[in-house]
Amino acid sequence: MRIAAPELSPEQTYKLMSGIVVPRPIAWISTLGPGGKVNLAPFSCFTFVSNTPPMLGINIGRKAGQRKDTARNILEHGHFVVNIGNAGLLDAIHASAEEHPPEVSEAELLQLEVVAGEQIATPRLAAAPVSLECTLHSVIPFGDTGAEFFVGEVKLFHIRDGLARDGKIDTTLLDPVCRIGGPNYALLGPLVTKRALRQTPKSVMDKDAA
Ligand SMILES: Cc1cc2nc3c(=O)[nH]c(=O)nc-3n(C[C@H](O)[C@H](O)[C@H](O)COP(=O)(O)O)c2cc1C
């Protein structure tokens, strides 16, 4: 089967792409909404884009041409928290994607406890095993649907005690969830370990040599 990309509608393209780029990790983003309410929503077009400084990227689409609450809140305040949920939080992750008016806090609706931010004013989720306090680095628009790629710089890592060993996250303990598409998710299956490959150590670029 061959499909010419320009013949697809935005909806058809989304269906195909989201079924091809799988499984996707989920950034469960808390932001400050109107009146200081904590907005919460999951985003799976999510990856990291730099390690020094640590930076994450999330693609946020639009609803009927309008920015989603998360995007608006990030632009207004310049900071947000990427919480990482686990399998025990999957129902709440899914439910937090329900559309609500901007002044409604999904964290409150779902009775999720929040903890004040330390380096930013956005609170994080107490139940999340990992939360990353981020400041907005840049926003890059892509394509014709108004989607925007938000890049955040991680200022503070909150990692539940016991989850990291020798600076590495224990993935089995983390028990992450991934999005497949629509209401479908995947849990961590068996880990497969291959022989370690030699890798040149990561380094910082000489500013003049770029
Ligand atoms: C698991 C999951 C992943 C999602 N990933 C994205 C995404 O990457 N980008 C996006 O724009 N919307 C994504 N959505 C949809 C948003 O969560 C949804 O539009 C939500 O209502 C946005 O909330 P907000 O208006 O409070 O920001 C996802 C939904 C689910 C359930």
The ligand as an SDF file (V2000), in Angstrom:
LIG
                    3D

 31 33  0  0  0  0  0  0  0  0999 V2000
   -2.4820    9.8970   26.4380 C   0  0  0  0  0  0  0  0  0  0  0  0
   -2.8040   11.1590   25.6660 C   0  0  0  0  0  0  0  0  0  0  0  0
   -1.8040   11.8100   24.9700 C   0  0  0  0  0  0  0  0  0  0  0  0
   -2.0710   13.0040   24.3010 C   0  0  0  0  0  0  0  0  0  0  0  0
   -1.0810   13.6310   23.6100 N   0  0  0  0  0  0  0  0  0  0  0  0
   -1.3120   14.8180   23.0230 C   0  0  0  0  0  0  0  0  0  0  0  0
   -0.2560   15.5070   22.3400 C   0  0  0  0  0  0  0  0  0  0  0  0
    0.8880   15.0630   22.2670 O   0  0  0  0  0  0  0  0  0  0  0  0
   -0.5440   16.7320   21.7910 N   0  0  0  0  0  0  0  0  0  0  0  0
   -1.7890   17.2950   21.8950 C   0  0  0  0  0  0  0  0  0  0  0  0
   -1.9970   18.4230   21.4220 O   0  0  0  0  0  0  0  0  0  0  0  0
   -2.7950   16.6580   22.5300 N   0  0  0  0  0  0  0  0  0  0  0  0
   -2.5950   15.4510   23.0970 C   0  0  0  0  0  0  0  0  0  0  0  0
   -3.6060   14.8060   23.7660 N   0  0  0  0  0  0  0  0  0  0  0  0
   -4.8830   15.4940   23.9100 C   0  0  0  0  0  0  0  0  0  0  0  0
   -4.8810   16.4760   25.1090 C   0  0  0  0  0  0  0  0  0  0  0  0
   -4.5460   15.8260   26.3110 O   0  0  0  0  0  0  0  0  0  0  0  0
   -6.2910   17.0840   25.2280 C   0  0  0  0  0  0  0  0  0  0  0  0
   -6.5340   17.8870   24.0920 O   0  0  0  0  0  0  0  0  0  0  0  0
   -6.5130   17.8830   26.4940 C   0  0  0  0  0  0  0  0  0  0  0  0
   -7.8860   18.2040   26.6150 O   0  0  0  0  0  0  0  0  0  0  0  0
   -5.7100   19.1660   26.5310 C   0  0  0  0  0  0  0  0  0  0  0  0
   -6.0060   19.7780   27.7580 O   0  0  0  0  0  0  0  0  0  0  0  0
   -5.8010   21.3230   28.0520 P   0  0  0  0  0  0  0  0  0  0  0  0
   -6.7790   22.0950   27.1840 O   0  0  0  0  0  0  0  0  0  0  0  0
   -6.1190   21.4210   29.5170 O   0  0  0  0  0  0  0  0  0  0  0  0
   -4.3870   21.6580   27.7250 O   0  0  0  0  0  0  0  0  0  0  0  0
   -3.3900   13.5700   24.3510 C   0  0  0  0  0  0  0  0  0  0  0  0
   -4.4070   12.8680   25.0180 C   0  0  0  0  0  0  0  0  0  0  0  0
   -4.1180   11.6730   25.6480 C   0  0  0  0  0  0  0  0  0  0  0  0
   -5.2370   10.9240   26.3460 C   0  0  0  0  0  0  0  0  0  0  0  0
  1  2  1  0
  2  3  1  0
  2 30  2  0
  3  4  2  0
  4  5  1  0
  4 28  1  0
  5  6  2  0
  6  7  1  0
  6 13  1  0
  7  8  2  0
  7  9  1  0
  9 10  1  0
 10 11  2  0
 10 12  1  0
 12 13  2  0
 13 14  1  0
 14 15  1  0
 14 28  1  0
 15 16  1  0
 16 17  1  0
 16 18  1  0
 18 19  1  0
 18 20  1  0
 20 21  1  0
 20 22  1  0
 22 23  1  0
 23 24  1  0
 24 25  2  0
 24 26  1  0
 24 27  1  0
 28 29  2  0
 29 30  1  0
 30 31  1  0
M  END
$$$$
